[in-house]
């Protein structure tokens, strides 16, 4: 599912949409939201929403970013999130607004145990362009940025730890640098971007220092339960 259709589905949670369902697939219940886990830990991890099956997250770049999945019946309750890594576990409960997109980081806490940090993603979207997010998933870069490698023009500025910034971009090939003051820039190649899809650049801890990479964001379609 593309971000465009997922965003449309989220927008339509407030009312009936039989024709839209025929075009984009079954719509989740109106009090649902989208949530994904991202692993910034140096080891493999598992993460879980409420009592759903646990999701495995690896350490290769493509394995760190989980898909957005639908969480149902979020209004008026605390959603329970749990994660495990290296034999240690953590739990977080939080309120989630229906129709929203949530990203939850698995991070290393001060004592080495995993910790969870959640924020609500900006869902602005231009269907004629690509949606590009930049996430500062480190704990020690107070103002990360993104700049064009060709002329150092700023693309995004002052992204605090555990947060992200988003903008629409033309789907062209380019090289950008993820930056943190006092550290060498981390080049990331933007290629294969398509209008109507969403992508994210992640700056997160790595062996020997921060790493930065591009990921195509994925939304898992909601499946209507049998007989639903």
Secondary structure by P-SEA (a helix, b strand, c coil): ccaaaaaaaaaacccccaaaaaacccccccccbbbbbbbccccccccccccccbbbbcccccccccccccccccccbbbbbbbbccccbbbbbbbbcccbbbbbbbcccccccbbbbbbbccccccccbbbbbbbccccccccccccccccccccccccccccbbbbbbccccbbbbbccccccbbbbbbccccccbbbbbbbbbcccccccbbbbbbbbbbbccccc
